[in-house]
Amino acid sequence: MTKPRKTADVMFPLVETYLHGQQTQKEFCREHDLSISVLGYWLAKYRRQHTEKPSHFMDITPVSASEGSALLEIVYPHGVRVRLFAPVGPAYLASLLTLDRGGA
């Protein structure tokens, strides 16, 4: 007879206990009747869901009237600012937003 499948509701608290403890994986698994491969699977799944992923988005903020007549300002991660003073089409705006992904 096979053991019932583990769920995140059951395993994530165990993973957190392991991560905050001082035991080796082998000791922890022995104590909680787990195989090391099962613990490894849930550790990886936990880390994927609880690790902040870097965003490829950047801030786009409207420029106030006191800063000039720009309609929109795009600030790239490395500090370059692009101010748009007239309406632009969506394709052009998209090209500006994807312009410098590799250089940040």
Phi and psi restraints in degrees (range 20) as a CNS / XPLOR table:
assign (resid 1 and name C) (resid 2 and name N)
       (resid 2 and name CA) (resid 2 and name C) 1.0 -89.0 20.0 2
assign (resid 2 and name N) (resid 2 and name CA)
       (resid 2 and name C) (resid 3 and name N) 1.0 155.4 20.0 2
assign (resid 2 and name C) (resid 3 and name N)
       (resid 3 and name CA) (resid 3 and name C) 1.0 -74.0 20.0 2
assign (resid 3 and name N) (resid 3 and name CA)
       (resid 3 and name C) (resid 4 and name N) 1.0 150.3 20.0 2
assign (resid 3 and name C) (resid 4 and name N)
       (resid 4 and name CA) (resid 4 and name C) 1.0 -64.6 20.0 2
assign (resid 4 and name N) (resid 4 and name CA)
       (resid 4 and name C) (resid 5 and name N) 1.0 150.4 20.0 2
assign (resid 4 and name C) (resid 5 and name N)
       (resid 5 and name CA) (resid 5 and name C) 1.0 -66.9 20.0 2
assign (resid 5 and name N) (resid 5 and name CA)
       (resid 5 and name C) (resid 6 and name N) 1.0 142.6 20.0 2
assign (resid 5 and name C) (resid 6 and name N)
       (resid 6 and name CA) (resid 6 and name C) 1.0 -83.2 20.0 2
assign (resid 6 and name N) (resid 6 and name CA)
       (resid 6 and name C) (resid 7 and name N) 1.0 148.9 20.0 2
assign (resid 6 and name C) (resid 7 and name N)
       (resid 7 and name CA) (resid 7 and name C) 1.0 -120.0 20.0 2
assign (resid 7 and name N) (resid 7 and name CA)
       (resid 7 and name C) (resid 8 and name N) 1.0 164.1 20.0 2
assign (resid 7 and name C) (resid 8 and name N)
       (resid 8 and name CA) (resid 8 and name C) 1.0 -61.2 20.0 2
assign (resid 8 and name N) (resid 8 and name CA)
       (resid 8 and name C) (resid 9 and name N) 1.0 -34.1 20.0 2
assign (resid 8 and name C) (resid 9 and name N)
       (resid 9 and name CA) (resid 9 and name C) 1.0 -60.3 20.0 2
assign (resid 9 and name N) (resid 9 and name CA)
       (resid 9 and name C) (resid 10 and name N) 1.0 -32.8 20.0 2
assign (resid 9 and name C) (resid 10 and name N)
       (resid 10 and name CA) (resid 10 and name C) 1.0 -88.1 20.0 2
assign (resid 10 and name N) (resid 10 and name CA)
       (resid 10 and name C) (resid 11 and name N) 1.0 -42.5 20.0 2
assign (resid 10 and name C) (resid 11 and name N)
       (resid 11 and name CA) (resid 11 and name C) 1.0 -83.3 20.0 2
assign (resid 11 and name N) (resid 11 and name CA)
       (resid 11 and name C) (resid 12 and name N) 1.0 -34.2 20.0 2
assign (resid 11 and name C) (resid 12 and name N)
       (resid 12 and name CA) (resid 12 and name C) 1.0 -61.5 20.0 2
assign (resid 12 and name N) (resid 12 and name CA)
       (resid 12 and name C) (resid 13 and name N) 1.0 -41.6 20.0 2
assign (resid 12 and name C) (resid 13 and name N)
       (resid 13 and name CA) (resid 13 and name C) 1.0 -62.1 20.0 2
assign (resid 13 and name N) (resid 13 and name CA)
       (resid 13 and name C) (resid 14 and name N) 1.0 -36.1 20.0 2
assign (resid 13 and name C) (resid 14 and name N)
       (resid 14 and name CA) (resid 14 and name C) 1.0 -65.6 20.0 2
assign (resid 14 and name N) (resid 14 and name CA)
       (resid 14 and name C) (resid 15 and name N) 1.0 -42.1 20.0 2
assign (resid 14 and name C) (resid 15 and name N)
       (resid 15 and name CA) (resid 15 and name C) 1.0 -60.4 20.0 2
assign (resid 15 and name N) (resid 15 and name CA)
       (resid 15 and name C) (resid 16 and name N) 1.0 -44.3 20.0 2
assign (resid 15 and name C) (resid 16 and name N)
       (resid 16 and name CA) (resid 16 and name C) 1.0 -62.5 20.0 2
assign (resid 16 and name N) (resid 16 and name CA)
       (resid 16 and name C) (resid 17 and name N) 1.0 -39.8 20.0 2
assign (resid 16 and name C) (resid 17 and name N)
       (resid 17 and name CA) (resid 17 and name C) 1.0 -60.5 20.0 2
assign (resid 17 and name N) (resid 17 and name CA)
       (resid 17 and name C) (resid 18 and name N) 1.0 -45.5 20.0 2
assign (resid 17 and name C) (resid 18 and name N)
       (resid 18 and name CA) (resid 18 and name C) 1.0 -61.3 20.0 2
assign (resid 18 and name N) (resid 18 and name CA)
       (resid 18 and name C) (resid 19 and name N) 1.0 -47.2 20.0 2
assign (resid 18 and name C) (resid 19 and name N)
       (resid 19 and name CA) (resid 19 and name C) 1.0 -63.6 20.0 2
assign (resid 19 and name N) (resid 19 and name CA)
       (resid 19 and name C) (resid 20 and name N) 1.0 -31.7 20.0 2
assign (resid 19 and name C) (resid 20 and name N)
       (resid 20 and name CA) (resid 20 and name C) 1.0 -91.3 20.0 2
assign (resid 20 and name N) (resid 20 and name CA)
       (resid 20 and name C) (resid 21 and name N) 1.0 -4.0 20.0 2
assign (resid 20 and name C) (resid 21 and name N)
       (resid 21 and name CA) (resid 21 and name C) 1.0 -95.7 20.0 2
assign (resid 21 and name N) (resid 21 and name CA)
       (resid 21 and name C) (resid 22 and name N) 1.0 -175.3 20.0 2
assign (resid 21 and name C) (resid 22 and name N)
       (resid 22 and name CA) (resid 22 and name C) 1.0 -114.3 20.0 2
assign (resid 22 and name N) (resid 22 and name CA)
       (resid 22 and name C) (resid 23 and name N) 1.0 4.4 20.0 2
assign (resid 22 and name C) (resid 23 and name N)
       (resid 23 and name CA) (resid 23 and name C) 1.0 -80.0 20.0 2
assign (resid 23 and name N) (resid 23 and name CA)
       (resid 23 and name C) (resid 24 and name N) 1.0 154.8 20.0 2
assign (resid 23 and name C) (resid 24 and name N)
       (resid 24 and name CA) (resid 24 and name C) 1.0 -74.7 20.0 2
assign (resid 24 and name N) (resid 24 and name CA)
       (resid 24 and name C) (resid 25 and name N) 1.0 165.7 20.0 2
assign (resid 24 and name C) (resid 25 and name N)
       (resid 25 and name CA) (resid 25 and name C) 1.0 -60.0 20.0 2
assign (resid 25 and name N) (resid 25 and name CA)
       (resid 25 and name C) (resid 26 and name N) 1.0 -41.3 20.0 2
assign (resid 25 and name C) (resid 26 and name N)
       (resid 26 and name CA) (resid 26 and name C) 1.0 -61.7 20.0 2
assign (resid 26 and name N) (resid 26 and name CA)
       (resid 26 and name C) (resid 27 and name N) 1.0 -46.5 20.0 2
assign (resid 26 and name C) (resid 27 and name N)
       (resid 27 and name CA) (resid 27 and name C) 1.0 -63.5 20.0 2
assign (resid 27 and name N) (resid 27 and name CA)
       (resid 27 and name C) (resid 28 and name N) 1.0 -45.2 20.0 2
assign (resid 27 and name C) (resid 28 and name N)
       (resid 28 and name CA) (resid 28 and name C) 1.0 -62.2 20.0 2
assign (resid 28 and name N) (resid 28 and name CA)
       (resid 28 and name C) (resid 29 and name N) 1.0 -44.8 20.0 2
assign (resid 28 and name C) (resid 29 and name N)
       (resid 29 and name CA) (resid 29 and name C) 1.0 -64.6 20.0 2
assign (resid 29 and name N) (resid 29 and name CA)
       (resid 29 and name C) (resid 30 and name N) 1.0 -40.5 20.0 2
assign (resid 29 and name C) (resid 30 and name N)
       (resid 30 and name CA) (resid 30 and name C) 1.0 -61.4 20.0 2
assign (resid 30 and name N) (resid 30 and name CA)
       (resid 30 and name C) (resid 31 and name N) 1.0 -45.2 20.0 2
assign (resid 30 and name C) (resid 31 and name N)
       (resid 31 and name CA) (resid 31 and name C) 1.0 -66.2 20.0 2
assign (resid 31 and name N) (resid 31 and name CA)
       (resid 31 and name C) (resid 32 and name N) 1.0 -32.7 20.0 2
assign (resid 31 and name C) (resid 32 and name N)
       (resid 32 and name CA) (resid 32 and name C) 1.0 -107.1 20.0 2
assign (resid 32 and name N) (resid 32 and name CA)
       (resid 32 and name C) (resid 33 and name N) 1.0 12.7 20.0 2
assign (resid 32 and name C) (resid 33 and name N)
       (resid 33 and name CA) (resid 33 and name C) 1.0 54.2 20.0 2
assign (resid 33 and name N) (resid 33 and name CA)
       (resid 33 and name C) (resid 34 and name N) 1.0 51.4 20.0 2
assign (resid 33 and name C) (resid 34 and name N)
       (resid 34 and name CA) (resid 34 and name C) 1.0 -122.7 20.0 2
assign (resid 34 and name N) (resid 34 and name CA)
       (resid 34 and name C) (resid 35 and name N) 1.0 154.9 20.0 2
assign (resid 34 and name C) (resid 35 and name N)
       (resid 35 and name CA) (resid 35 and name C) 1.0 -86.9 20.0 2
assign (resid 35 and name N) (resid 35 and name CA)
       (resid 35 and name C) (resid 36 and name N) 1.0 155.2 20.0 2
assign (resid 35 and name C) (resid 36 and name N)
       (resid 36 and name CA) (resid 36 and name C) 1.0 -63.4 20.0 2
assign (resid 36 and name N) (resid 36 and name CA)
       (resid 36 and name C) (resid 37 and name N) 1.0 -35.0 20.0 2
assign (resid 36 and name C) (resid 37 and name N)
       (resid 37 and name CA) (resid 37 and name C) 1.0 -66.4 20.0 2
assign (resid 37 and name N) (resid 37 and name CA)
       (resid 37 and name C) (resid 38 and name N) 1.0 -36.7 20.0 2
assign (resid 37 and name C) (resid 38 and name N)
       (resid 38 and name CA) (resid 38 and name C) 1.0 -66.2 20.0 2
assign (resid 38 and name N) (resid 38 and name CA)
       (resid 38 and name C) (resid 39 and name N) 1.0 -44.2 20.0 2
assign (resid 38 and name C) (resid 39 and name N)
       (resid 39 and name CA) (resid 39 and name C) 1.0 -61.3 20.0 2
assign (resid 39 and name N) (resid 39 and name CA)
       (resid 39 and name C) (resid 40 and name N) 1.0 -43.9 20.0 2
assign (resid 39 and name C) (resid 40 and name N)
       (resid 40 and name CA) (resid 40 and name C) 1.0 -60.6 20.0 2
assign (resid 40 and name N) (resid 40 and name CA)
       (resid 40 and name C) (resid 41 and name N) 1.0 -41.9 20.0 2
assign (resid 40 and name C) (resid 41 and name N)
       (resid 41 and name CA) (resid 41 and name C) 1.0 -59.9 20.0 2
assign (resid 41 and name N) (resid 41 and name CA)
       (resid 41 and name C) (resid 42 and name N) 1.0 -48.4 20.0 2
assign (resid 41 and name C) (resid 42 and name N)
       (resid 42 and name CA) (resid 42 and name C) 1.0 -73.2 20.0 2
assign (resid 42 and name N) (resid 42 and name CA)
       (resid 42 and name C) (resid 43 and name N) 1.0 -30.1 20.0 2
assign (resid 42 and name C) (resid 43 and name N)
       (resid 43 and name CA) (resid 43 and name C) 1.0 -61.5 20.0 2
assign (resid 43 and name N) (resid 43 and name CA)
       (resid 43 and name C) (resid 44 and name N) 1.0 -46.7 20.0 2
assign (resid 43 and name C) (resid 44 and name N)
       (resid 44 and name CA) (resid 44 and name C) 1.0 -64.2 20.0 2
assign (resid 44 and name N) (resid 44 and name CA)
       (resid 44 and name C) (resid 45 and name N) 1.0 -43.6 20.0 2
assign (resid 44 and name C) (resid 45 and name N)
       (resid 45 and name CA) (resid 45 and name C) 1.0 -63.7 20.0 2
assign (resid 45 and name N) (resid 45 and name CA)
       (resid 45 and name C) (resid 46 and name N) 1.0 -42.4 20.0 2
assign (resid 45 and name C) (resid 46 and name N)
       (resid 46 and name CA) (resid 46 and name C) 1.0 -61.9 20.0 2
assign (resid 46 and name N) (resid 46 and name CA)
       (resid 46 and name C) (resid 47 and name N) 1.0 -46.5 20.0 2
assign (resid 46 and name C) (resid 47 and name N)
       (resid 47 and name CA) (resid 47 and name C) 1.0 -65.2 20.0 2
assign (resid 47 and name N) (resid 47 and name CA)
       (resid 47 and name C) (resid 48 and name N) 1.0 -37.9 20.0 2
assign (resid 47 and name C) (resid 48 and name N)
       (resid 48 and name CA) (resid 48 and name C) 1.0 -62.4 20.0 2
assign (resid 48 and name N) (resid 48 and name CA)
       (resid 48 and name C) (resid 49 and name N) 1.0 -38.4 20.0 2
assign (resid 48 and name C) (resid 49 and name N)
       (resid 49 and name CA) (resid 49 and name C) 1.0 -84.8 20.0 2
assign (resid 49 and name N) (resid 49 and name CA)
       (resid 49 and name C) (resid 50 and name N) 1.0 -20.0 20.0 2
assign (resid 49 and name C) (resid 50 and name N)
       (resid 50 and name CA) (resid 50 and name C) 1.0 -112.9 20.0 2
assign (resid 50 and name N) (resid 50 and name CA)
       (resid 50 and name C) (resid 51 and name N) 1.0 7.1 20.0 2
assign (resid 50 and name C) (resid 51 and name N)
       (resid 51 and name CA) (resid 51 and name C) 1.0 -101.2 20.0 2
assign (resid 51 and name N) (resid 51 and name CA)
       (resid 51 and name C) (resid 52 and name N) 1.0 130.3 20.0 2
assign (resid 51 and name C) (resid 52 and name N)
       (resid 52 and name CA) (resid 52 and name C) 1.0 -68.3 20.0 2
assign (resid 52 and name N) (resid 52 and name CA)
       (resid 52 and name C) (resid 53 and name N) 1.0 129.2 20.0 2
assign (resid 52 and name C) (resid 53 and name N)
       (resid 53 and name CA) (resid 53 and name C) 1.0 -91.1 20.0 2
assign (resid 53 and name N) (resid 53 and name CA)
       (resid 53 and name C) (resid 54 and name N) 1.0 139.4 20.0 2
assign (resid 53 and name C) (resid 54 and name N)
       (resid 54 and name CA) (resid 54 and name C) 1.0 -65.9 20.0 2
assign (resid 54 and name N) (resid 54 and name CA)
       (resid 54 and name C) (resid 55 and name N) 1.0 141.9 20.0 2
assign (resid 54 and name C) (resid 55 and name N)
       (resid 55 and name CA) (resid 55 and name C) 1.0 -97.0 20.0 2
assign (resid 55 and name N) (resid 55 and name CA)
       (resid 55 and name C) (resid 56 and name N) 1.0 142.1 20.0 2
assign (resid 55 and name C) (resid 56 and name N)
       (resid 56 and name CA) (resid 56 and name C) 1.0 -95.4 20.0 2
assign (resid 56 and name N) (resid 56 and name CA)
       (resid 56 and name C) (resid 57 and name N) 1.0 6.1 20.0 2
assign (resid 56 and name C) (resid 57 and name N)
       (resid 57 and name CA) (resid 57 and name C) 1.0 -86.2 20.0 2
assign (resid 57 and name N) (resid 57 and name CA)
       (resid 57 and name C) (resid 58 and name N) 1.0 155.0 20.0 2
assign (resid 57 and name C) (resid 58 and name N)
       (resid 58 and name CA) (resid 58 and name C) 1.0 -129.9 20.0 2
assign (resid 58 and name N) (resid 58 and name CA)
       (resid 58 and name C) (resid 59 and name N) 1.0 158.2 20.0 2
assign (resid 58 and name C) (resid 59 and name N)
       (resid 59 and name CA) (resid 59 and name C) 1.0 -70.3 20.0 2
assign (resid 59 and name N) (resid 59 and name CA)
       (resid 59 and name C) (resid 60 and name N) 1.0 135.8 20.0 2
assign (resid 59 and name C) (resid 60 and name N)
       (resid 60 and name CA) (resid 60 and name C) 1.0 -124.3 20.0 2
assign (resid 60 and name N) (resid 60 and name CA)
       (resid 60 and name C) (resid 61 and name N) 1.0 120.1 20.0 2
assign (resid 60 and name C) (resid 61 and name N)
       (resid 61 and name CA) (resid 61 and name C) 1.0 -126.3 20.0 2
assign (resid 61 and name N) (resid 61 and name CA)
       (resid 61 and name C) (resid 62 and name N) 1.0 139.2 20.0 2
assign (resid 61 and name C) (resid 62 and name N)
       (resid 62 and name CA) (resid 62 and name C) 1.0 -66.6 20.0 2
assign (resid 62 and name N) (resid 62 and name CA)
       (resid 62 and name C) (resid 63 and name N) 1.0 145.5 20.0 2
assign (resid 62 and name C) (resid 63 and name N)
       (resid 63 and name CA) (resid 63 and name C) 1.0 -94.2 20.0 2
assign (resid 63 and name N) (resid 63 and name CA)
       (resid 63 and name C) (resid 64 and name N) 1.0 135.0 20.0 2
assign (resid 63 and name C) (resid 64 and name N)
       (resid 64 and name CA) (resid 64 and name C) 1.0 -71.1 20.0 2
assign (resid 64 and name N) (resid 64 and name CA)
       (resid 64 and name C) (resid 65 and name N) 1.0 159.3 20.0 2
assign (resid 64 and name C) (resid 65 and name N)
       (resid 65 and name CA) (resid 65 and name C) 1.0 -60.9 20.0 2
assign (resid 65 and name N) (resid 65 and name CA)
       (resid 65 and name C) (resid 66 and name N) 1.0 -27.8 20.0 2
assign (resid 65 and name C) (resid 66 and name N)
       (resid 66 and name CA) (resid 66 and name C) 1.0 -69.9 20.0 2
assign (resid 66 and name N) (resid 66 and name CA)
       (resid 66 and name C) (resid 67 and name N) 1.0 -19.2 20.0 2
assign (resid 66 and name C) (resid 67 and name N)
       (resid 67 and name CA) (resid 67 and name C) 1.0 -91.3 20.0 2
assign (resid 67 and name N) (resid 67 and name CA)
       (resid 67 and name C) (resid 68 and name N) 1.0 2.6 20.0 2
assign (resid 67 and name C) (resid 68 and name N)
       (resid 68 and name CA) (resid 68 and name C) 1.0 124.0 20.0 2
assign (resid 68 and name N) (resid 68 and name CA)
       (resid 68 and name C) (resid 69 and name N) 1.0 -168.4 20.0 2
assign (resid 68 and name C) (resid 69 and name N)
       (resid 69 and name CA) (resid 69 and name C) 1.0 -101.8 20.0 2
assign (resid 69 and name N) (resid 69 and name CA)
       (resid 69 and name C) (resid 70 and name N) 1.0 21.8 20.0 2
assign (resid 69 and name C) (resid 70 and name N)
       (resid 70 and name CA) (resid 70 and name C) 1.0 -68.0 20.0 2
assign (resid 70 and name N) (resid 70 and name CA)
       (resid 70 and name C) (resid 71 and name N) 1.0 139.6 20.0 2
assign (resid 70 and name C) (resid 71 and name N)
       (resid 71 and name CA) (resid 71 and name C) 1.0 -83.6 20.0 2
assign (resid 71 and name N) (resid 71 and name CA)
       (resid 71 and name C) (resid 72 and name N) 1.0 -32.1 20.0 2
assign (resid 71 and name C) (resid 72 and name N)
       (resid 72 and name CA) (resid 72 and name C) 1.0 -152.4 20.0 2
assign (resid 72 and name N) (resid 72 and name CA)
       (resid 72 and name C) (resid 73 and name N) 1.0 146.3 20.0 2
assign (resid 72 and name C) (resid 73 and name N)
       (resid 73 and name CA) (resid 73 and name C) 1.0 -128.7 20.0 2
assign (resid 73 and name N) (resid 73 and name CA)
       (resid 73 and name C) (resid 74 and name N) 1.0 130.8 20.0 2
assign (resid 73 and name C) (resid 74 and name N)
       (resid 74 and name CA) (resid 74 and name C) 1.0 -109.5 20.0 2
assign (resid 74 and name N) (resid 74 and name CA)
       (resid 74 and name C) (resid 75 and name N) 1.0 127.8 20.0 2
assign (resid 74 and name C) (resid 75 and name N)
       (resid 75 and name CA) (resid 75 and name C) 1.0 -113.9 20.0 2
assign (resid 75 and name N) (resid 75 and name CA)
       (resid 75 and name C) (resid 76 and name N) 1.0 115.3 20.0 2
assign (resid 75 and name C) (resid 76 and name N)
       (resid 76 and name CA) (resid 76 and name C) 1.0 -77.3 20.0 2
assign (resid 76 and name N) (resid 76 and name CA)
       (resid 76 and name C) (resid 77 and name N) 1.0 157.0 20.0 2
assign (resid 76 and name C) (resid 77 and name N)
       (resid 77 and name CA) (resid 77 and name C) 1.0 -54.8 20.0 2
assign (resid 77 and name N) (resid 77 and name CA)
       (resid 77 and name C) (resid 78 and name N) 1.0 -29.9 20.0 2
assign (resid 77 and name C) (resid 78 and name N)
       (resid 78 and name CA) (resid 78 and name C) 1.0 -89.0 20.0 2
assign (resid 78 and name N) (resid 78 and name CA)
       (resid 78 and name C) (resid 79 and name N) 1.0 6.4 20.0 2
assign (resid 78 and name C) (resid 79 and name N)
       (resid 79 and name CA) (resid 79 and name C) 1.0 103.6 20.0 2
assign (resid 79 and name N) (resid 79 and name CA)
       (resid 79 and name C) (resid 80 and name N) 1.0 -11.5 20.0 2
assign (resid 79 and name C) (resid 80 and name N)
       (resid 80 and name CA) (resid 80 and name C) 1.0 -67.4 20.0 2
assign (resid 80 and name N) (resid 80 and name CA)
       (resid 80 and name C) (resid 81 and name N) 1.0 135.0 20.0 2
assign (resid 80 and name C) (resid 81 and name N)
       (resid 81 and name CA) (resid 81 and name C) 1.0 -113.1 20.0 2
assign (resid 81 and name N) (resid 81 and name CA)
       (resid 81 and name C) (resid 82 and name N) 1.0 137.0 20.0 2
assign (resid 81 and name C) (resid 82 and name N)
       (resid 82 and name CA) (resid 82 and name C) 1.0 -121.1 20.0 2
assign (resid 82 and name N) (resid 82 and name CA)
       (resid 82 and name C) (resid 83 and name N) 1.0 121.1 20.0 2
assign (resid 82 and name C) (resid 83 and name N)
       (resid 83 and name CA) (resid 83 and name C) 1.0 -106.8 20.0 2
assign (resid 83 and name N) (resid 83 and name CA)
       (resid 83 and name C) (resid 84 and name N) 1.0 130.8 20.0 2
assign (resid 83 and name C) (resid 84 and name N)
       (resid 84 and name CA) (resid 84 and name C) 1.0 -104.5 20.0 2
assign (resid 84 and name N) (resid 84 and name CA)
       (resid 84 and name C) (resid 85 and name N) 1.0 122.7 20.0 2
assign (resid 84 and name C) (resid 85 and name N)
       (resid 85 and name CA) (resid 85 and name C) 1.0 -101.5 20.0 2
assign (resid 85 and name N) (resid 85 and name CA)
       (resid 85 and name C) (resid 86 and name N) 1.0 -4.8 20.0 2
assign (resid 85 and name C) (resid 86 and name N)
       (resid 86 and name CA) (resid 86 and name C) 1.0 -142.5 20.0 2
assign (resid 86 and name N) (resid 86 and name CA)
       (resid 86 and name C) (resid 87 and name N) 1.0 156.5 20.0 2
assign (resid 86 and name C) (resid 87 and name N)
       (resid 87 and name CA) (resid 87 and name C) 1.0 -60.3 20.0 2
assign (resid 87 and name N) (resid 87 and name CA)
       (resid 87 and name C) (resid 88 and name N) 1.0 143.7 20.0 2
assign (resid 87 and name C) (resid 88 and name N)
       (resid 88 and name CA) (resid 88 and name C) 1.0 -128.1 20.0 2
assign (resid 88 and name N) (resid 88 and name CA)
       (resid 88 and name C) (resid 89 and name N) 1.0 158.6 20.0 2
assign (resid 88 and name C) (resid 89 and name N)
       (resid 89 and name CA) (resid 89 and name C) 1.0 -74.6 20.0 2
assign (resid 89 and name N) (resid 89 and name CA)
       (resid 89 and name C) (resid 90 and name N) 1.0 161.0 20.0 2
assign (resid 89 and name C) (resid 90 and name N)
       (resid 90 and name CA) (resid 90 and name C) 1.0 -61.7 20.0 2
assign (resid 90 and name N) (resid 90 and name CA)
       (resid 90 and name C) (resid 91 and name N) 1.0 -35.0 20.0 2
assign (resid 90 and name C) (resid 91 and name N)
       (resid 91 and name CA) (resid 91 and name C) 1.0 -66.6 20.0 2
assign (resid 91 and name N) (resid 91 and name CA)
       (resid 91 and name C) (resid 92 and name N) 1.0 -41.6 20.0 2
assign (resid 91 and name C) (resid 92 and name N)
       (resid 92 and name CA) (resid 92 and name C) 1.0 -66.4 20.0 2
assign (resid 92 and name N) (resid 92 and name CA)
       (resid 92 and name C) (resid 93 and name N) 1.0 -43.1 20.0 2
assign (resid 92 and name C) (resid 93 and name N)
       (resid 93 and name CA) (resid 93 and name C) 1.0 -61.1 20.0 2
assign (resid 93 and name N) (resid 93 and name CA)
       (resid 93 and name C) (resid 94 and name N) 1.0 -44.1 20.0 2
assign (resid 93 and name C) (resid 94 and name N)
       (resid 94 and name CA) (resid 94 and name C) 1.0 -60.2 20.0 2
assign (resid 94 and name N) (resid 94 and name CA)
       (resid 94 and name C) (resid 95 and name N) 1.0 -38.8 20.0 2
assign (resid 94 and name C) (resid 95 and name N)
       (resid 95 and name CA) (resid 95 and name C) 1.0 -65.9 20.0 2
assign (resid 95 and name N) (resid 95 and name CA)
       (resid 95 and name C) (resid 96 and name N) 1.0 -35.1 20.0 2
assign (resid 95 and name C) (resid 96 and name N)
       (resid 96 and name CA) (resid 96 and name C) 1.0 -67.5 20.0 2
assign (resid 96 and name N) (resid 96 and name CA)
       (resid 96 and name C) (resid 97 and name N) 1.0 -37.5 20.0 2
assign (resid 96 and name C) (resid 97 and name N)
       (resid 97 and name CA) (resid 97 and name C) 1.0 -72.4 20.0 2
assign (resid 97 and name N) (resid 97 and name CA)
       (resid 97 and name C) (resid 98 and name N) 1.0 -25.3 20.0 2
assign (resid 97 and name C) (resid 98 and name N)
       (resid 98 and name CA) (resid 98 and name C) 1.0 -104.7 20.0 2
assign (resid 98 and name N) (resid 98 and name CA)
       (resid 98 and name C) (resid 99 and name N) 1.0 4.7 20.0 2
assign (resid 98 and name C) (resid 99 and name N)
       (resid 99 and name CA) (resid 99 and name C) 1.0 -56.7 20.0 2
assign (resid 99 and name N) (resid 99 and name CA)
       (resid 99 and name C) (resid 100 and name N) 1.0 -48.1 20.0 2
assign (resid 99 and name C) (resid 100 and name N)
       (resid 100 and name CA) (resid 100 and name C) 1.0 -123.9 20.0 2
assign (resid 100 and name N) (resid 100 and name CA)
       (resid 100 and name C) (resid 101 and name N) 1.0 46.1 20.0 2
assign (resid 100 and name C) (resid 101 and name N)
       (resid 101 and name CA) (resid 101 and name C) 1.0 -65.7 20.0 2
assign (resid 101 and name N) (resid 101 and name CA)
       (resid 101 and name C) (resid 102 and name N) 1.0 -37.9 20.0 2
assign (resid 101 and name C) (resid 102 and name N)
       (resid 102 and name CA) (resid 102 and name C) 1.0 -79.4 20.0 2
assign (resid 102 and name N) (resid 102 and name CA)
       (resid 102 and name C) (resid 103 and name N) 1.0 -22.0 20.0 2
assign (resid 102 and name C) (resid 103 and name N)
       (resid 103 and name CA) (resid 103 and name C) 1.0 -92.7 20.0 2
assign (resid 103 and name N) (resid 103 and name CA)
       (resid 103 and name C) (resid 104 and name N) 1.0 1.7 20.0 2
